[in-house]
Amino acid sequence: MRRADRLFQLVQILRNKRLVTARELAERLDVSERTIYRDIQDLSVSGVLVEGEAGVGYHLRYSLDIPPLMFTTAEIEALVVGARMLKAWGGSELGSSAQSVLDKVHAVIPAELHRHLEESRLFTMRFGVREDLETTLDTCRHAIAQRRYLRLDYQRADHESS
């Protein structure tokens, strides 16, 4: 087991708020007690509030909120579909930002999950949205964010005001 994985596991075990001895931790993680002592010290130096002492046991002083470490395949598909929707209907700025998010996700996920990004079979239809509408959507979004009024003039396809 990699050291980083072991430290993460150690924190997960200590989260249960009961005292756990170094011997118990060493058995669960298949390492020596000395390695546990070093890991506890390293966690403490990095800011993880571990309480306890050798021979007595350890626990975390406060509960830690550890973020999820990886996306599930369903979460990846949700990101892809959402990004595709924004690219189709969200205006040029949000569409560009959506693609940037996908690029960042692609850069950090493991290789075996890449195909879920690339092979999603859910698509969004664009329905002939005009390019000038994309900038109009950007303008509307900025106005809403700034709590500004908008004046919209509508013109039918036959160029009559409506």
Secondary structure, DSSP 8 states (H G I E B T S, - for coil): --HHHHHHHHHHHHTTSS-B-HHHHHHHHTS-HHHHHHHHHHHHHTT--EEEETTTEEEESS------SS--HHHHHHHHHHHHHHHHHSHHHHHHHHHHHHHHHHHHS-HHHHHHHH--------TT--HHHHHHHHHHHHHHHTT-------B-TTS-B-
